[in-house]
């Protein structure tokens, strides 16, 4: 199984003062050891923004990026620009984020994947064939 990590759980994991920190730590203990964890550069950017007031969070996240564990999927927006833009058009009636659309496209191309998120938006988004997005929340 592949876990596609959204911004919220990653930021909460690295910020001990985050309201979701304890739940995210517990979820990571249960689900992340046997799974492959991937994300995209848009999520990394959002995580650094959310951690900006937590020096220890920034430091720990930067160290995690430099060591095995949190793996940034070798996925390039340039290669998937058209598909991501199609998703933006599909969901233009909602306030979508660039990162969410990238993760949604990743979920549509990675078999046996779950999106690990704290957002409810992924319950609204759909994969091909109007299938719900498998989520871990």
LUMZA-761175 format. One line per 8 residues: number of its first residue (from 0); their letters; for each residue x, y, z of C-alpha. Coordinates in steps of 0.25 Angstrom, whole numbers, plus 5000, padded with zeros to 4 digits. Each point is the difference from the previous one (the first is absolute). Layout:
# LUMZA-761175
NUM = A = X Y Z  ...
END
This chain:
# LUMZA-761175
0 = XXXXXXXX = 5000 5000 5000  5004 5014 4997  4997 5012 5009  4999 5013 4993  5002 5010 5011  4993 5014 5000  5005 5012 5007  4992 4999 5013
8 = XXXXXXXX = 5005 4987 5005  5014 5003 4997  5000 5014 5007  4993 4994 5012  5010 4989 5001  5012 5009 5000  4993 5011 5009  4998 4995 5015
16 = XXXXXXXX = 4991 5012 5002  4991 4997 4989  4985 4996 5004  5001 4987 4992  5014 4996 5004  4997 4988 5009  4990 4994 4991  5009 5002 4988
24 = XXXXXXXX = 5012 4993 5008  4990 4988 5004  4996 4999 4985  5014 5000 4995  5004 4989 5010  4988 4991 4995  5000 5002 4985  5014 5006 4995
32 = XXXXXXXX = 5010 4989 5004  4996 4990 4989  4995 5011 4990  5008 5008 4990  4997 5015 5003  5001 5010 4989  4996 5014 4998  5003 5012 4990
40 = XXXXXXXX = 5008 5012 5000  4987 5009 5002  4997 4993 5013  5015 5002 5004  4998 5015 4998  4987 5000 5008  5006 4993 5011  5012 5009 5001
48 = XXXXXXXX = 4990 5012 5000  4992 4994 5011  5012 4996 5009  5006 5014 4999  4997 5004 5014  5005 4987 5005  5016 5000 5000  5000 4985 5004
56 = XXXXXXXX = 4990 4996 4990  5007 5007 4989  5013 4993 5004  4994 4986 5002  4993 5001 4987  5013 5004 4993  5007 4989 5006  4989 4990 4996
64 = XXXXXXXX = 5001 5005 4985  5015 4997 5000  4999 4986 5006  4991 4988 4996  4986 5000 5005  4992 5011 4993  5002 4997 4986  4997 5011 4990
72 = XXXXXXXX = 4994 4993 4988  5008 5003 4987  4988 5006 4994  5001 5013 4992  4989 5010 4998  5005 5002 4986  4998 4986 4996  4985 5000 5005
80 = XXXXXXXX = 4997 5015 4998  4988 4997 4991  4994 4990 5009  5001 5009 5012  4994 5011 4993  4989 4992 4996  4997 4997 5014  5000 5015 5003
88 = XXXXXXXX = 4990 5002 4990  4991 4988 5005  5001 5006 5014  4999 5015 4997  4988 5002 5008  5008 4996 5013  5012 5007 5006  5010 4990 4996
96 = XXXXXXXX = 5015 5000 5002  5011 4997 4991  5005 4990 5009  4987 4993 5002  4998 4999 4984  5014 4994 4999  4997 4990 5011  4987 4996 4994
104 = XXXXXXXX = 5007 4998 4987  5011 4991 5007  4989 4992 5006  4994 4998 4986  5013 4994 4995  5006 4992 5012  4993 4987 5002  4996 4996 5014
112 = XXXXXXXX = 5002 5014 5006  4993 5008 5011  5001 5015 5002  5004 5003 5015  4993 5013 5003  4993 5008 5010  4991 5007 4990  4986 4996 4996
120 = XXXXXXXX = 5002 5005 4986  5005 4986 4995  4986 4995 5004  4994 5008 4989  5011 4998 4989  4998 4988 4991  5009 4991 4993  4997 4995 4986
128 = XXXXXXXX = 4987 4993 4999  4994 5008 5011  5008 4992 5010  5002 5006 5014  5014 5003 5004  5006 4990 5010  5004 5008 5012  5007 4998 5013
136 = X = 4996 5011 5010
END
